[in-house]
Structure formats: structure tokens, C-alpha cells
Amino acid sequence: MFDLNNKFPEFYQFHGRRISKKISASNIDLVKNKFKEHSIDHDVINLLNKKSYNLNLSLNNNFKKIIIEVGFGNGDYLIGNAIKNPNFLYIGSEVYINGIVKVLKYITESNIDNIKLCGINFLYLLKSLKFKTIDEIYIINPDPWPKKKHIKRRLLNCDNLLLMNKILKKKGKIFISTDS
């Protein structure tokens, strides 16, 4: 992840905090050694760098549902759902490195195979997905960016909701909760 961030910083642009507390050396090693195995970042970046609109990210079709959780924070909800629903593929999209480390640690220690991580900006993930492939999207407490000058930073706007709608299957759903 760190090497991709250095090579392709535009995909990892984010306004806000990426790290809250210092990451230990063992957790840095975990990210360096295991993130690529459990992540779709490399695939998304390669796909978008080809700049071809016919190409889409291929996801494992052996699952009954494909669900995206945007901004999973520390990952408790993501992990809990993945445990309860082993036949569903969960894609956790998060820029907060401490949360990624926590989920990655759980995935590797518990041999979970129905979670994929995405550390790039969620909008790039959206642009790489094939239309009508996602069953559900969960957006839990997104940053509100309340000031008028922050409009361009808001995840929830008409353009982004239309893009999310395009990747949802016919009876797909978007779940949004907010504390704002």
C-alpha cells in the first residue's frame, strides 16, 4: 500500500486524517507484506491507468452478494458482517490506515477470505467497477464537510450518488447513516 501511495499519489488523495496514532513496526510490516494479497488497490490503479472505458474490475463471482462498505473506520461492522455472511464478498473502502491495519490483522489471523480492502479514494473504486455488479453499499457516518467551500469534498452529492446507482444491481440498495 505504501509503495502504491508513493507511485500513484493521485489515487490516494484525501482531505482529512489518514493516521490517528502511530503505527507499530510490526503493523507496518503487516501492511507491506499482506496488504496486496487482500487488496484490490493494484487492480483498480492498473485498470484506471489504461484509461479504457471498456475495462472493468473483475470481482469474484462465487459469492451470493457483493457489498461495499465505504469508510469502515476500525472495521468492527465490516468484520462482523463478513463473519455472519461467509457467502458474501465484502469490499471495505477506507483511507484511515489504522482501520486498514486492524482489519488486515483480523483477516490474516482468522483466515477470512470474503473481505477485500481498498485504500484508495472511493470515487476511483466506483469508476473502476462494472455496471450492475454490486448488491449493497453501506456509507456509515461520512464526513459532512459542512462549509460551503467544502462542497467538492463531500462524498454524498448528486454526481456520486448517480455513479453509485450505476454500479448497483437492479434491486441494489444504498444504506446511509449519519451522526451529523
N, C-alpha and C positions, 0 to 999 in steps of 0.2 A: 504494500500500500504506500509506504513512504517513498519507494523508488518511482511509482507511478505518479505520485503527487509532485515529485521533482521534475519528471519528464513532461507531464501534462497538467500544469497548474490551472489552466482554464477550466478543466473538468471538476476541479476541487474547490473552485471559488465559492466562498460562503461569507456572509456578513454575520458575524457573531463569534461565539466562543467554540473552539474545537476541542480544547483540553481544559478540564477544571482543576484536576490535581495531577501532580507529576506521575508519569507512567514509569513503573519499575523496569529495570533492565531485563528481567525475565519476561515481562509482558511485551516489551519492545521486540525481543527475540521471537515471541509467540506470533506477533503480527508479521514480522519479517519471514518467518518460516511456514506459517499456516494460513495466512490471510488469502493468498492467491488460490489455494485449494478450495476454500469455502466462499469465494467471492465471484461476482460477475463483473467487477470493475474492468478487468483487462478486456473481456469480450465487448463490453459497451464502448470502451475507448477505441478499440480496433475497428469496430463497426462504424462509429461516427467519423473516424478519421478517413474512412473510404469515401465518405460523402456521397454515397449511393442511396437513393430512396427506396430501392427495391430490396435492400438487405434489411433483415430484422434479426434481433436477438433470438436465438433458439433456446427455448426452455424445455426442461424435461417433461414430456407428455405422459409419463407414467403415473402422475398424480391426479386425483379426482378434481382438485381445485388448485388454482394458483392465486395466492393472496399476497398483496404488498402492504407492509406497514411502513409508513413514512414517519421518520423521526422517532425511532423506537426508544430513545433515551437510554436507560440502563438495561433494557431488554427483557424485563420481567414478563410483560404481556406477550411479547413475541415468543419467548421460550415456553411459557405456559400453554399457549395455543398450539405450538409445534408438538409438544408432548401429548396433548389431548387429541390431536388430529394427525397421526403419523402418515395418513394418505394424502395430506395436503402439502403443497410446496409453499413455503413462506419466504418471501424476499424482504429482508429488513434493510431499509434505506436510512442511513444515519451518517451525519458528518461529525458527530461527537465521538472522538476516539476512545474515551474512557468506556463508553457504552459498547462500542465495537469490540474492545478488548474483553469485556465481561461476557458478551455473547459468544465470541470466538473461543474463549476458555471453556465455556459450557459445552459448545459443540464438540470440541476436541476431547474433552474428558468423558463425555457421555455418548460419544459416537452417534450424534444426531446427524441424519442425512437429509432432512427435509427443510433445512434453513440455508439460504444463500444470502450473503451480505453484499451490500453496495455502499461504498463510502463516498461516492461522487455525488455531486449535486443532483437531486431527484429529477430535475427537469431533463437532464441528459438521459437518465434512465428511461423516462417517459418517451423521449424521442426515438429511442432505440427499439422499443417493443413493437411487436406486430399487432396490428389492429385486432380487436375482439379476441384477446387471449387471456385476459385477467378476469377472475371471478369477483374479487373484492379488493377494495383499497381502504385502509384504515389510516386516518390522519388524526392523531391524538395530541391535542394541545399545541397546535402550531404557533410559532412566534407571531404575534399580531402585527408587529410593526405599525403602531397606531398613528404615527405622524404622517401628514400628507406627503412629505418628501420621501417617505419610505414605501410608497405605493409599488414601486418596481421590485421591492424585495419580498412582497407578500406571496406566499405560496398559493393562497386561495384568492384567485381572481378569475375573471371570465375566460381568458385565454387558456389558463392552466386547467380549469375545470372541463373545458371543451376537449382538451388534449387527453385528459384522464378518461372522459366519456368514450373517446375513440378506441382506447385500448381495452375497455371493458366489454365482456361478452354481452349478449342481448339482455339477459336478466341480471347483469352485474350490478354491484352496489358500491357506493362510497359511504363510509361511516366517518363522520367528523364529530369530534368533541372539542370543547374549548373551555379554558378557565379564564378567558379574557372578558 
